[in-house]
Structure formats: structure tokens, C-alpha cells
Amino acid sequence: MKMDRPALHAEEMLRAVAMRDRAYEGRFLYGVETTRIFCRPSCPSRAAKPENLRFFADVPEAQAAGYRACKRCRPEERPFDVEKAQEIARLIEKRAEEALPLSRLAAAVGLSPTHMQKLFKAVFGVSPKAYQDGLRARRFKELLRDGDGVTGAIYEAGYGSPSRVYGEGRRNIGMAPSAYRAGGAGETISYACRHCALGQLMMAATDRGVCFVMFGESEAALLDALAAEFPKARLQKSIEADGERLSRWIDALDAHLSSRGPRPELPLDLRGTAFQLLVWRFLICIPEGNVVSYADVAAGIGKPKAHRAAASACAANRLAVLAPCHRVLRGDGGLGGYRWGVNRKRALLDMERAGLPEARKR
Ligand SMILES: [Zn+2]
């Protein structure tokens, strides 16, 4: 085994590779002598026998030794900078009403447009443009509710002209009924856990997007809940499969909950009855800081008599925070129930209220 940088012991690096420990990202690379391929410490590929591993300080060193970059973990690319992606999201939030060409956004954070776009998509799951569209669509609905009239709302939300409102590509929410498979039969769902400000958090995703976000007492309890929701799917811990993507998504949500980072606009894979899908899509459109009643939800989906069914659909929500059922209160203004406990509901509402500009607080 060759060691150019004595900062890390070989034993430590072997352990990091065995654990696929992301904390060692950027500190070393490893190559496999039998395949002549080199990887990041966190590469999800099956690691080779310890005696076949060789360690490198950086990409040029690995290449000089005649190794090729792994196609899976792409060690020749820079590690993803989640904080930088959050800085971009904050910038978009501040200037959502303006036209923001990629070149201008990229210049503002000191990256090339290509790299900026790629980083943003890796962390938030959508392009900067789709993120901005999502913000505008929510603000458009908010302006309409505040009584500015449709035309005023269109211009204030930055659409420029009424014809653009309906042409804006929205992010992927939900799936075609033809693609729906009960219980996740034949599918692989990957999951990851974090300990966030509201307790243990689990996120799970199909290849279409996030299908499960829940709070719970422990990883084991959450895994039981995931298995109950998708009894026929193959469940695997994200590190084995699609680790990189899901890790960044749950990190972005954790940052939102634990340190007031921007709210991630992740691609969602919603699954439910036609009625549940109506309710959940309505929830996704409730602007941050706003609350509605179950009767508002029923009226909002065009079924004013169905407020009990609307409440049941909220209670069956599998996407905590991302489909914000915590913004639905009882008709008398009482907190109402919450699938993950009313204390968490109160904490989420307090957090969102605290984040609003003064003028909008009542
Ligand atoms: Zn690799």
C-alpha cells in the first residue's frame, strides 16, 4: 500500500472505505489493483479485498499511476458543496420575481453556469429554473388569495404575461395512474435516515422521486413504517443503491428543518387514490406561512362537502413537510391532529411563521 499523505493511517482509510464514509469525501481516493479503477471513499460499488486497495491523495496521482475514474462515483468531479447550493436557493428566493439567467446566477456565486446548474440539481433535485417556477407558482396563488386580481397577480409574480402562467413547466409531482403499482411490487425503494431538529427523520425514494418522508422514534420503527406503506417493494439502505442522490436530498431537508436552510423542491412520487392525490397536490400549493382549514381543502379541490375525507387524506400523507399537511388546521383555528404528533406540527408552524417578513405576520 502506498501512502503519500501521512495525515491518514491506512487502517483509517480502510475503515472509511468499508463504511463508505462520506465524511472522508475529498480527503483521499482509493484504487483497486485488479481493476485499475479509482473511487471516492463513499463509492456505493462493492469494495474490493483490502489487500487489493491502493490509496491516492488526489485525481492526478491516481491517473499518473495508470488508474481510470469509476463511472459510478465519478471521483474526477468535485465533491458536491451543499452549502453553495443553499446559497443559490436563497438567492433565487430573494429574486424569484426577476428573470434570472443561469449566467447571472452562476456569476453571483462564482461558478460556471454548467457546474452551478449541476450542483443545484444534485442537491435540490430540480433545476434552478424549476425551483424558481415552483416559488412563483406558489406566490401567484398567494397573491390571488390576497385579492390583487388575476392580472395584477400575474405581473407581480414575475410571469410577464398571462399566457406564460399556464405554460410554465411545473416540477414532477405525482405519477401517471398507468405507472401506479400497488404496494410497490417489483420496485426498489432506497431510504436514508438523519437525526434532525424534529427527531429521527427517514426519507425514501423510487427512481421517480421522493415517496416517503416521516418522523419517528428510531430508524427501526421508521423502517417498519416504510415496509407497511410499500409491502411489496424491495427496500434498501441508500448507501447500497442510489446513495448519492438521496443523501443530498435528505441533507437538504435536514438543513431546512434544523438550520432554516431553504425548503427543498424535490421531485415527488405521490401514490394514492384519485381523491388523495387531489388533496396532496392542493397541500403542496399552500404557501409557506399560510394555514387553511379542512373545509378550505375540500372547497379548494372542488368537493366542498368532503371535508372529513379531506382530513383523512391529510392523515394518510406519506410526505411530511414536503406535502405540508401541517398547514391544515381545524375550522375553529385549533391545531387539529398530525400524523407525527401535534408538537411537531406546532414546531413546524412556528418555524414557518418566524421566517416570514414582518408585514405578513398577523
Ligand atoms: Zn466508484
Boltz pocket constraint, residues with backbone or C-beta under 6 A from the ligand:
constraints:
  - pocket:
      binder: B
      contacts: [[A, 38], [A, 39], [A, 40], [A, 43], [A, 44], [A, 45], [A, 70], [A, 71], [A, 72], [A, 73], [A, 74]]
      max_distance: 6.0
